[in-house]
Amino acid sequence: MKELLLGYALFSLYSVFFVYVFYLIIMLLSHKRIIRVMKGSQYTWYRELSGSEQVPPVSIMVPSYNEELTIIENVNNLLNLNYPTYEVIVINDGSKDNTLQVLIDEFNLMDKSTYSVGQALEAMPIRGVYHNPRYPKLYVVDKENGGKADALNVGINVSHYPLVATIDADSLLEKDALIRLAAMYMESPEETVAIGGNVRVANGCIIENGIVTEARLPKRLLPLFQNLEYLKTFLAGRIGWSAINGLIIVSGAFGLFRKDYLIKVDGYRDGFPGEDMNIIIKLHKHMIDNDLPYRIAYCPDAVCWTQAPESLRVLKSQRKRWSRGNIKNILKYSSMMFVPKYKAIGMLSMPYTMIFETLGPYLKVTGYFALIVYILQDMANYNIMLYIIGFSMLVEILFSCGALLIEEVAFRRYPKFRDLFKMMFYSVLMTLGYNQLNVYWKILGHIDYIRNDDSWGVMVRTSWRSETTGQ
């Protein structure tokens, strides 16, 4: 019994160790790639592009459901981007609050019943399209509720331009964010089918007129932990995956896509809470199946600021939904895994996601359980236990510090030394409870998947006006 328990605990440790080693390689690729990004930022021509007619026009789609507290600041932010030609399409997905009415009142919108809408993708019926010539870039579409994926498909149908961008209604773009994505797209327009932007946590920042004027760390514990998670995911992870064309997700909070390829893969799919992962896997599969050269890229200096949940209840709901979407997408396209034809996405990204995101929680939980039984049976080798616990914490801290190093060297959004020290301290603290909660929530998400629960879950918005004081 003693050997069995210890053996399984060590098996779990070595399995997680293998995943950590692979993640370390990805992080090192991120560090190598960021040097090129920094050089490109110094000499890039995106500033000159902001007034150029050569820049491809973009349709920005904003799917919205019960967003009355954030939608006005979001739209005002989008109407003031440094970009030559674009439109903003807000899709009201049958909101039960006053989302539509506050938009109509704020921008004096009028019903354009004669507006012509394409039918490239199937979607729920449109109840009306609203517009005001005083705001020529803005269109508001009111439709029957069908979910975020359906709202995005409607946005594609309504859009006028060959490139479409997606942004969440509780998010704000920096003025040059869209032009930075366009600059990357224009480096290789024939091959680029999607580009993801960098998502940062806005809680605690100074926000004036829909613009983040000063980046500050969140004052509350949960958003601060999430801020560190986002840094690790986007800076230490997605930069590296992008370098090998292995991105498995472009965050729904901010991304740019070629509309023709979105239509070719039949758009966004209903019933997938991880619609942002689903569309990227479909694009990978379509391009490879048709032997088309392509890239799905990531632009770390195109920044989108978003609200992070501030309560355990809302955060739990969000993480369960992410976990449910993750396993649903991985199982749906499991036939791509370990197939050399699918290159980095099939041989690396999807297997890594399956092991780390899907099976990882069970390895950790059963490993912890084996150690607990080991202790209760008075068979504990405390040197081994301390080694296991210390190693796990050390690796998590190492990854967080790697992300902070990229942040400090390349972007310095938090220039104060005390902010860097604070992030390093909380990187250690989050290994004692918060990371374990995330494991638990992932397992709950898997249970929801087995129960066929596709509900969006509870989400609570906070008015951006409350952030102007940095609270």
N, C-alpha and C positions, 0 to 999 in steps of 0.2 A: 504493500500500500504506500509506504513511504517513498519507494523508488518511483512508483507510478505517478504520484502527485508531483514530486519534484521534477520528474521527466516531462510531465505535461506543462508545468510552469515554465521550464526552460524551453520547450518547444514553442510556446506562445511568445516568449521573449525573443527567440531567434527569428521567428516569423516576422514579428514587428521590427526587429533589427534589420532584416532584409529590406523591408519596405522603407525604413529610415535611410538605409544606404542609397537606395534608388532616389529617394527624395533629395538627399544630399547632392547627388549628381545633377539633378534638375536645378537645384539652388545654385550650384557652381556654374551651370550654363547661364543662369540668370545674371550672375555677377559678370560673366564674360560678355554677355550681350549688352548689359547696361552701359559698358564703356562705349560701344558703338552708338547707343542711343544718345549718350551725353554729347558725343562729337557731332552727331546729326543735329541735336538741338542747338548747338552753337552756330552751325553754318546752314541750317535749314532755310528754305525759301518760303515757309508757310506764311510769314508776315507779309511778303509781297503778294501771296496768293489771295489774301483776304479781299482784294479789290480787283482780282483778275477775272476776265470772262472765260478763261480756260478751265476754271474750276467747275467740275460737274455739279449741277444742281441737286439738292437733296430734299427729300420729304421726311420730316421728323414726325414719327408716330408716337402719340402719348395715350396708351390705353388707361382708362380711368374708371374706377368703381368706388363710389363713396369717398371722393377726394376733395370735398368742399373746403377743407381746412388748408390744403396745400396747393390747389390747382392754380389759383390766381398768380401766386409768386412763381410757380413753375412756368406758366405761359409767358409772363412778363420777362422772365429770365431768357426763355427761348427766343422771344421776339427781338432780343438785343444782342445776338451773337455776332461776332466778327466773321461774317460769311456772306459772299456776294449774292447768291440766289438760292433761296430755300423756302419751304412752306412748313407750317406747323399744323398738324392734324390731330386734334384731340378727339378721341373716341370715347364717348360716354356709354359705358357698357351696362345700360339699364340701372343706373345708380338709384338707390332708395333715399338718398339724402338730397341736398340742393346743389349738387355738382353742376348740373346743366344750368340751373337758374342763376347761380352766381357768375357763371361765364357770360350768359346772356346779358345780365345787368352790368357787369364790369366793362364789357366791350361793345355794348349796344348792338348785339347780334340780331340779324333778321333771318327768318326761315327762307331758304332758297329751294323751294319745292321743285324747281326745274333743273336742279343740279344733276348733271349726268354722272352716274356711277358705273364703273366697269364691273364685270363679273368674272374676273380671272380666277377667283377662289370662292368656294362655297362658304357662306357665312349666314348668320342670323339676319333677319330683315332690318333695314334702316328705317327709322321713324322720321328722320328729318336731318337736313344739313343746314348749318347756320353760318352766316358770314356777314362781314361789314367792310365795305370798300375802304373805310378809313384804316383798317388793319388788313391790308391785302394778303399778308402771309398767313393769316389765321383762318382755319376752318374747324368747325366743331360738328362732329357727327354724333347724332343720338340714335342708338340702336337698342334692340331687345337684348336682354342679358344672355350671354353665351360663354362667358369666361374670357380670360386674358388672351388665349390663343385665337379665339374667334374675333376678338376686338382687333388684334393685329392683322388678321386676314382682311377685315373690313378696311383697315387703314391702307393696306396694300392696294385694294380695289379702288379706293378713293384717290390715291396719290397720283401726282402728275409726273414725277421725275424718276430717272433710272436708278438712283441710289435712294435707299430708305434707311433711316436711323430710328432706333427704338430708345425710348427713355421712360423711366417710371415717373408717375405723377408726383411722387414725393421726393424727387431729385432735382438738383440744380447743376447746370453745366458752367464751367469756366468759359469766359468769352471766346477763347481761342481753341476750345476743346474740339469742335467740329472741324475746323480748318486743319488741325493737326492730323485728324483721321484722314481727311481728304488728301493731305500731302503724302501720307503713307500709301494711300490707295493709288495716287497718281504715279508712284514709283513703278508700279506694275499693274496697270488697270485691267489688262486682259486676264491675268491670273488671279487677282485678288477677288475673292467672293465674300469675305467677311473680315471685319476688324473690330476687336474689342477695345473698349476704353478702360481707364483705371477708375475704380470706384472707391471713394473714401468716405469716412463717417463724418457727417456734418454736425452732429450733436456737440454743443459747446462752442461752435464757431461763431464769429461775428458776421451776421448776414444783414445786408442793407439793400433794399429794393431788388430782392431776388439774387443778389451777388454775394458770394463769400468773400468778404473784404479782409478777414484775418483768420487764419487757421489756428484753432486752439484745441487742446485735448478735451475730451468729454469730462465733465466733473463727476458724473455718476459712474459707478463701478461697472455695470453691465455694458454700457456703450464703450467704455474704455477697453474692456476685454475684446469687444468686437472690433474696435479700431485696430488692435494688435493682430487679430485674426485676418482682417482685410489686408493689412500690410504684408503679412506672411503669404497669404494666398495669391495676391496680385503681383507683388514685387519679387518674392522668392520662388514663386511657382509658375505663374503664367508667362512670365518673360522667357523662362527656360523651355517650357512646352512649345511656345511660339517659335523658338529657334529651330526646333526639329519638326515643325508643322504638325504638332501633335495636340493642339488645343482641342479639348473635348467640350468646352463651353465658352460662349461669349455672353457675359452677364446681360440679362434682360434690362438691367438698369441703364446700360449705355452701350450700344453697338451700331456698326454701320454695315449694310449689306447691299449686294447687287440684287435689284428687284427681280430681274429675269430668272435668276437661279432660285430665288425663293418660290417663284411660281412653278418652276420646273419640278420642284420637289413637293408640290401641292401645299405649300405654305406651312403654317403652324398647325399642330395637331391638337385637337381637343382631348381631354381626359388625361393629359400629361402635365402634372403640376410643375415639372421641370421643362417647360416649353423651350427655354433658352438652350438647354443641353440637347433636347430632341432635335431642334432645327440644325444644330451644328453637326451632329452625328449624321443626319440625313444628307447634309451638304457634302461631308467627307465621302459618304457612300456613293452618292450620285457622281461626283467628280471622278472617283477611282473606277467605278463600274463602267463609266463611259470613256476612260483613258484620257481624261482632260487634265492638262497641267493646271495647278491651282495652289493657292496658299490661303490659310486662315490665320491672320496676324493679330498681334496685340500691341497697342500703343500706350506705354505707361505714362507718357506726359500729356495725354488727353484725359482730363480729370472731370469726373462726375461726383458731386457730393450728394449723399443720400442719408435719410434718417434711419438710425438703428433703433431697434426695440429697446425700451427702457425698463420693461418689467419681465419677470421670469415667465409669466403666462403667455405673453405675446412672443417672446423669443422661443419658447418651447413650441408654439404653434408653427412658427417660421421654420425651425430646424426639422420638425417632423415632416413638414411639406417638402423641404429640400431632400430629406432622406428618402421619402416616398418616391419623389421624381427621379432620384438617382437610380434606385434599384429597378424602377419600372423601365427606364431607358436602357440600362445595361442589359437587362434580360430580354428586352424587345430586340436588341441588335447584338445579342450574344454570338450569333453566327459569324460576326466579323472578327471575333477575338482569336488570336493566335493564327491568323491567316496571313501569310506573307504578302499577299496581294494588297492588303489594306495598310501596309507600311506602318508608320509610327502610330497611327490611331488604333490599328488592330493589334499590333504586336506589343505596344507599350502603354498607351494612354488608357485604353479600356481595361486591360488586365490589371494595371495599377489601380484604377478606380474600383474595380471589383474587389481586389484584395484589401486595399487601404480603406475605402469608404464603405463597402458592403460587408466584407468579412472581418475587417479590422476590429469593429466594436465587440464582436463575439470572442475574438482571440484575446482581447484585453480583459473582458469581463470574466471569461472562464479562467484566464490566467490569474486574475485577482482572487477568484473563488478558490482555485487550487491552493494558493498561498495561505488563504484564511483557514482552510481545512487543515493545511499543513501545520499551522500554528496551534489550532484547537486540539490537534492530536499530539501536541507536545513533541513534534518532530522537527521543529524549526532550526534551520541553520541560519543564524542571524547575519552572518557575513554575506551569504548568498542573497538573502532578502534585501539587505542594504544595497548590495550591488545592483540588483534588479531595479529597485525603486530609484536609486541614485542615477542609474544609467538612463532610465526613461525620462526623468526630470532634466538631466543634462542635455539630452538630445532635443527635447522640446525647447529648452532655453537657447540652444545653439541655433536652431532654425529661426527663432524669433530675433536673435541678435543678427543673424544673416540678413533678414529682411530690414532690420533697423539700419544696418550698415549701408544697404542700397539706398534707403531713404535719406540717410545723412549725407552720403557722398553725392548722390545724383539730384535730389529734389529739395531737401531741407525745408519742408513745409512747416516744421516745428523748430525754428532756429535757436530757441532758448535751451541752454544746457540742462536746466532742471526738467524740461520736457523729455529729453532723451534719457536722463537718469530715471525719471518716473516710469517711462515705458519699459526700460530694462527691469526695474523692480517688479512691475506688474506682470511682466513676462514670466517671472518666477512664480508669482502668486497664483496666476491662472492655472498652473499645473496642479494646484492643490484644491480640487473641487470643481472648478469650471470645466476643465477638459473632461472630467468624469461625467458631468451633467450632459455634455454634448454626446458622449458615447451612449448614455441612457436614452436621450431623445432620438438618436438615430435608430435604436432598436424599436422604440415606440413607433417611429415612422414605418419601419418594416412590418410591424404588426398591423398598422393601418392599411398598408399595401395588401397584406393577406386578406384583410376584411373588405377589400375593394372600396375603401373610403377615399374618394377623390375630392373631398371638401377642401376649400382654400384655407379654412381655419380663421381664427380671430386675428385681426390687425387693428391697431390703434394709431391714428395719425396725430401729429402735433403741428399746430400752425407755425409756419416759418417766422411769424412775427414774434413768437416767444423766444426765438433764437437770436434776435438782434441784440440782446443784452448779454449773450453768451451763457444763458442759464441752461 
